Amino acid sequence: MDREARAPGRFRGCSVAELYNTERPHDGLKGCVPLDRYTPSPRSFCEAVETFDYPQGAIVRKVQKEGRVALCGYILRLSKAFGGKAVAFIPTGKDGVFQAFSDIRK
C-alpha cells in the first residue's frame, strides 16, 4: 500500500470529504451525492469588512473572551459569542439603564 493510500482521512486514493461529496449516495438526497445538489451562491463575497459607526453618544466597549465587559464601574456578563467584539451601550432616559447592541459580521 502506498503512502498516500495509508494517510489518515484517505480512502481509495481520495479524501473522505471528496468521497462523501462526490461518490457516496445519501438517503436524505434520494440517492444523489451532495455535489449533484450544490449550486454556488449568487451573492458575492467581500473579504474586507465595512467599518461600522456606532451612534454618537454610544459608549463602546470591547468584550473579553469570557463574555465580560466593564461599564460604569460594573462588570457585566454577556455571551461568550461577543468575546473580542465591540458592544455599544446607549444611555436611556432612566438613570443607570442602557440599551446594548453590537454589529457582528462574521
C-alpha positions as CSV (number, residue, x, y, z in Angstrom):
1,M,0.0,0.0,0.0
2,D,1.5,3.4,-1.0
3,R,1.9,6.2,1.5
4,E,-1.0,8.3,0.1
5,A,-3.4,5.4,0.4
6,R,-2.4,4.9,4.1
7,A,-2.7,8.6,5.0
8,P,-5.4,9.4,7.6
9,G,-8.6,10.5,6.1
10,R,-7.9,8.8,2.8
11,F,-10.0,6.1,1.2
12,R,-9.4,4.5,-2.2
13,G,-6.9,7.3,-3.1
14,C,-9.3,10.2,-2.4
15,S,-10.1,12.2,0.7
16,V,-13.0,11.4,2.9
17,A,-14.6,14.7,2.1
18,E,-14.2,14.0,-1.6
19,L,-15.7,10.6,-1.3
20,Y,-18.6,11.9,0.8
21,N,-19.4,14.8,-1.5
22,T,-18.8,13.1,-4.9
23,E,-19.3,9.4,-4.7
24,R,-21.3,8.3,-1.7
25,P,-25.1,8.5,-2.3
26,H,-27.2,9.8,0.5
27,D,-30.7,8.7,1.5
28,G,-31.6,12.3,2.5
29,L,-30.8,13.4,-1.0
30,K,-32.8,10.5,-2.6
31,G,-29.7,8.6,-3.7
32,C,-27.9,11.7,-5.0
33,V,-24.5,12.9,-3.9
34,P,-24.1,16.4,-2.4
35,L,-22.2,17.6,-5.4
36,D,-25.4,16.9,-7.5
37,R,-27.3,19.4,-5.4
38,Y,-24.6,22.1,-4.9
39,T,-25.1,25.5,-6.5
40,P,-22.8,28.4,-6.0
41,S,-24.2,31.4,-4.0
42,P,-25.5,34.2,-6.2
43,R,-24.1,36.7,-3.6
44,S,-20.6,37.9,-3.9
45,F,-18.2,37.6,-1.0
46,C,-16.1,40.5,0.1
47,E,-13.0,39.8,2.2
48,A,-12.9,43.3,3.7
49,V,-15.5,44.1,6.3
50,E,-17.1,47.5,6.2
51,T,-16.5,49.6,9.3
52,F,-19.5,50.2,11.5
53,D,-20.1,53.6,13.0
54,Y,-21.9,53.5,16.3
55,P,-24.3,56.3,17.1
56,Q,-22.9,59.5,18.7
57,G,-23.1,59.2,22.5
58,A,-22.7,55.5,22.5
59,I,-20.2,54.0,25.0
60,V,-18.3,51.3,23.0
61,R,-16.5,48.6,25.0
62,K,-14.6,45.5,23.8
63,V,-16.0,42.3,25.3
64,Q,-13.4,39.9,26.9
65,K,-13.2,36.3,25.6
66,E,-15.2,35.1,28.7
67,G,-18.1,37.4,27.7
68,R,-17.4,40.1,30.4
69,V,-17.4,43.8,29.8
70,A,-16.8,46.8,32.2
71,L,-19.3,49.7,32.2
72,C,-19.6,52.5,34.7
73,G,-17.6,50.6,37.3
74,Y,-19.6,47.4,36.9
75,I,-18.6,44.1,35.3
76,L,-21.4,42.8,33.1
77,R,-21.7,39.3,31.8
78,L,-22.6,38.9,28.2
79,S,-22.5,35.8,26.0
80,K,-19.1,34.4,25.1
81,A,-20.2,34.8,21.5
82,F,-19.4,38.5,21.9
83,G,-15.8,37.8,23.0
84,G,-13.4,40.1,21.2
85,K,-16.2,42.1,19.7
86,A,-17.2,45.7,20.3
87,V,-20.5,46.3,22.0
88,A,-22.1,49.7,22.3
89,F,-24.1,50.9,25.2
90,I,-26.5,53.9,24.8
91,P,-28.0,55.6,27.8
92,T,-31.8,55.6,28.1
93,G,-33.9,58.1,29.9
94,K,-33.7,56.1,33.1
95,D,-30.6,56.5,35.4
96,G,-28.2,53.6,35.0
97,V,-30.2,51.9,32.3
98,F,-28.6,51.3,28.9
99,Q,-29.5,49.8,25.6
100,A,-26.8,47.5,24.3
101,F,-26.2,46.4,20.8
102,S,-23.4,45.1,18.6
103,D,-22.6,44.9,14.9
104,I,-21.3,41.3,14.5
105,R,-20.4,40.5,10.9
106,K,-18.5,37.2,10.8
